[in-house]
Amino acid sequence: MKYPLEKTEQEWKEQLGEERYRILRQKGTEYPHTGAYNLHYEKGTYCCGACGEPLFESNSKFDAHCGWPSFDESIPGKVEYISDVTHGMKRTEILCANCGSHLGHVFDDGPTKTGQRYCVNSLSVDFKE
């Protein structure tokens, strides 16, 4: 797919470093309860860890007790949704709509009025106040 921001995989690898590259560009995941933003509740915006595009506002963040940062909605138009049937599961992968980097998955089991739980890797995002 084409995205507004395109780089070669070598450029991404040099920019992101090994761990962020593994998650953002190779669709990896971090271990639960290890990410810097899992229990982070300051006011601000969570942006793509690869390109800096704003993705989630802090007022949409909640503690889903799953071990990863969770949000009940994204900023409109900033996240792309892709069917993911890997690992014997049927899920919806979420990507940054600006650069195509992997963020995590969204599930229809959220406890808020949206019914959504965006389960995001901490290494997929940066926080800005």
VENPEHU-V402443 format. One line per field, one symbol per residue. phi: phi as a letter, one per 30 degrees, with the letter a starting at -180 (. if undefined). A space follows every 50 residues. Layout:
BEGIN
phi = ???
END
This chain:
BEGIN
phi = .cbecbbddddddddciddddeddccidbcddicddceccbddlbccedc ciddbbcddcdbcdhcjbebbcacdeicbccbdbcdhibcbcdcbdddbi ddclbcbcbddcddicbdccdeddbbcbd
END
